[in-house]
């Protein structure tokens, strides 16, 4: 009887030790999505100063050079979050504004950026952070675009202010 008890005790001790070793290993919480998003706020300059506005038009945003629709038919928006391309040096976004009589007007925004590889851990997939170096736009409905926070990463904050013409 004693041999069985000793074998059982040794087996139990080995299983417990292996379980403890498994839980003692470093575990890194990898991000579920390694795409970062830029945040755009919509603004207008009024007599009393800058104010955030909601668009009355329907907004669709596409990425130039692709068939990707980043935002489809949003209404009453005061801002949007859009994914940033992984490795392109310039992101080109086309804003399609559709008014109440189905007239479509387009503005294009070009965002120049530096891509910075970011590693959480060797067990996590690599992600790409970005540093915006310049922004320019067409001026049909958009008056100007201002860089508020040039660093685009997992920390969500407003990166751009889009100012619309007051005589829309």
C-alpha positions in Angstrom: 0.0 0.0 0.0 2.8 2.4 0.8 4.2 2.3 -2.8 0.9 3.3 -4.3 0.5 6.2 -1.8 4.1 7.4 -2.6 3.5 7.2 -6.4 0.2 9.0 -6.0 1.8 11.8 -3.9 4.7 12.2 -6.3 2.4 12.3 -9.3 0.2 14.9 -7.6 3.2 17.0 -6.6 4.5 16.9 -10.2 1.2 18.0 -11.6 0.9 20.8 -9.1 4.5 22.0 -9.9 3.8 22.0 -13.6 0.6 24.0 -13.1 2.4 26.6 -11.0 5.2 26.8 -13.6 2.7 27.5 -16.3 1.0 30.3 -14.4 4.3 31.8 -13.4 5.3 32.5 -17.0 5.0 36.0 -18.2 1.7 36.7 -19.9 1.3 39.8 -22.1 -2.1 41.2 -23.0 -1.7 41.7 -26.7 -4.1 44.2 -28.3 -7.0 42.5 -30.1 -6.6 44.8 -33.0 -3.2 46.2 -34.1 -4.7 49.0 -36.3 -4.7 52.5 -34.8 -7.3 55.1 -35.5 -7.1 58.8 -36.1 -9.8 61.1 -34.6 -11.3 64.0 -36.5 -13.4 66.7 -35.0 -15.7 69.0 -37.1 -15.5 72.7 -36.3 -16.7 76.1 -37.6 -15.4 79.6 -36.9 -18.2 81.8 -35.7 -18.1 85.4 -34.5 -17.8 84.2 -30.9 -15.0 81.9 -31.8 -14.4 78.2 -32.7 -17.3 75.8 -32.1 -17.8 72.1 -32.7 -20.5 71.4 -35.3 -22.6 68.5 -36.4 -22.9 67.9 -40.1 -26.3 68.3 -41.7 -25.1 66.5 -44.9 -24.7 62.7 -45.2 -21.0 61.8 -45.0 -19.2 58.9 -46.7 -15.4 58.6 -46.5 -13.3 56.5 -48.9 -9.6 55.8 -49.2 -8.1 57.0 -52.5 -6.6 54.3 -54.6 -8.6 51.5 -53.0 -12.2 50.3 -53.0 -12.4 50.8 -49.3 -15.3 52.6 -47.7 -14.1 53.8 -44.3 -17.4 55.4 -43.3 -20.7 55.0 -45.0 -23.6 57.5 -44.9 -23.1 59.0 -41.5 -25.5 61.8 -40.5 -25.4 64.3 -37.7 -21.7 63.6 -37.1 -19.5 66.0 -35.0 -16.4 63.9 -35.6 -15.2 60.5 -36.8 -12.5 57.9 -36.1 -10.8 56.5 -39.1 -8.1 53.7 -39.5 -4.7 54.8 -40.5 -2.9 52.8 -43.3 -0.3 50.5 -42.0 2.8 51.6 -44.0 1.9 54.2 -46.6 3.8 57.5 -46.3 0.6 59.5 -47.3 -3.0 58.6 -46.5 -5.5 60.1 -49.0 -9.1 60.4 -47.7 -12.0 61.5 -49.9 -14.9 63.0 -48.0 -18.2 62.7 -50.0 -20.9 65.1 -48.7 -24.5 64.4 -49.9 -27.0 67.2 -49.2 -30.8 67.0 -48.9 -31.3 67.2 -52.7 -28.7 64.4 -53.4 -26.0 66.8 -54.6 -22.6 65.3 -53.9 -19.6 67.5 -53.1 -16.1 66.1 -52.4 -13.1 67.2 -50.5 -9.8 65.4 -50.3 -7.4 65.3 -47.3 -3.8 64.2 -47.6 -2.1 63.2 -44.4 1.7 62.8 -44.5 3.1 60.7 -41.8 6.1 58.8 -40.5 5.4 55.1 -39.6 6.9 53.9 -36.4 7.0 50.1 -35.7 5.7 49.3 -32.2 6.3 46.0 -30.3 4.4 45.1 -27.1 6.1 41.7 -26.7 7.7 39.0 -28.9 4.5 37.1 -28.5 2.3 39.9 -29.9 2.0 40.9 -33.6 3.7 44.1 -34.5 1.6 47.2 -34.8 2.4 50.5 -36.4 2.2 53.9 -34.7 2.3 57.1 -36.7 3.6 60.7 -36.4 1.8 63.2 -38.7 4.2 65.6 -40.4 1.9 67.5 -42.6 -1.8 67.8 -43.7 -3.4 69.5 -46.7 -6.8 69.5 -48.3 -9.0 70.7 -51.1 -11.3 73.6 -50.2 -14.8 73.0 -51.5 -16.6 72.6 -48.2 -13.5 72.2 -46.0 -11.8 75.5 -45.1 -8.7 74.0 -43.4 -7.4 71.1 -41.4 -5.4 71.6 -38.2 -3.1 69.0 -36.6 -4.0 68.9 -32.9 -2.1 65.8 -31.8 0.4 64.5 -34.4 1.0 61.2 -32.6 -1.5 58.4 -33.6 -1.3 55.4 -31.4 -3.5 53.4 -29.0 -4.2 56.5 -26.9 -7.5 57.9 -28.3 -7.4 61.7 -28.5 -8.4 64.2 -31.2 -5.7 64.3 -33.8 -7.3 66.7 -36.3 -9.7 69.6 -36.4 -11.6 70.0 -39.7 -12.9 73.5 -40.2 -15.8 74.0 -42.6 -16.6 77.1 -44.6 -19.3 79.1 -42.9 -21.0 79.9 -46.3 -22.0 76.3 -47.0 
